[in-house]
Amino acid sequence: RKEVEQDPGPFNVPEGATVAFNCTYSNSASQSFFWYRQDCRKEPKLLMSVYSSGNEDGRFTAQLNRASQYISLLIRDSKLSDSATYLCVVNPSGSARQLTFGSGTQLTVLP
Amino acid sequence: EAGVAQSPRYKIIEKRQSVAFWCNPISGHATLYWYQQILGQGPKLLIQFQNNGVVDDSQLPKDRFSAERLKGVDSTLKIQPAKLEDSAVYLCATRWEPNTEAFFGQGTRLTVV
């Protein structure tokens, strides 16, 4: 089993739609969780950290479910500019220094 | 604040040749990672440094890949000899301290022909 697994995608949604991505992780001792965004042929950039209580940043909401070992990202009112690959990132072993990436989910928002 | 600097941006080499990539982290960032990203996949960790010490190199193909961070600042990643399957983007990322945001450089796109 991979340490971090994501929805395979790709997701093609119309503007204004709500879309959700899930990510599961295998190590129950994982402590830190993040969503990164990667535009085509660019480097990954932090979208948001994921906190135990869940957190929201504008149209983006991240949730953590430790019991089921998954995190989610919800995007409301999708914009064309949201088209990108979304990478789930986990600290897999309890070491605060490590970062393991999922394979990414590609989102295309259509006009 | 200046970002993570990587060079070169692009490199094309023939198989069995050697190549080196360079990374200059954000000032004060003690943790430095090298990742390999093959097209259509997520970044895969090759090696992680804390200052000038190696924290994790378990996924580094040590028969052909090497990396160093001699003074705890700049880092170089070398491949010798290169194989066709090494064609990928090599990303350098740095962090100030655990649980903080990791910042990525723009990467070096390597093509092995």
Interface residues (C-beta under 8 A of the other chain):
Chain A: V4 Q6 Q31 S32 F34 K42 E43 P44 K45 L46 S49 L87 N91 S95 A96 R97 Q98 L99 T100 F101 G102 S103 G104
Chain B: T31 Y33 Y35 Q41 G42 P43 K44 L45 Q48 Q50 V55 D56 L91 A93 R95 P98 N99 E101 A102 F104 G105 Q106 G107
